[in-house]
Amino acid sequence: MLFSLDILERSLNGWRQWIRNLSLMSQFTLEELMEMEEVLKKQTQSFIEYDVETSKRWGDKVPQVRVFPERRREGEETRGMYV
């Protein structure tokens, strides 16, 4: 699983580099860009649906993260500390 996630991360980083490169992206037609976007949206939705399904099914096996507010100055709360 770790290997698969590492490969997915590398692929996503490659996509980010492409999309941030405006001279590269300008080589594609609007139709090509729309097609890529549609495919990515479908794949993302499928992955998120699997993520939600897995979290519901086996979420009780994973420790829950709790956040405790940490005060720095009187009356000022920070985002907290994870434990």
Secondary structure, DSSP 8 states (H G I E B T S, - for coil): -HHHHHHHHHHHHHHHHHHH-HHHHTTS-HHHHHHHHHHHHHHHHHHHHHHHHHHHHHGGGS----EE--EEETTEE-S-EE-
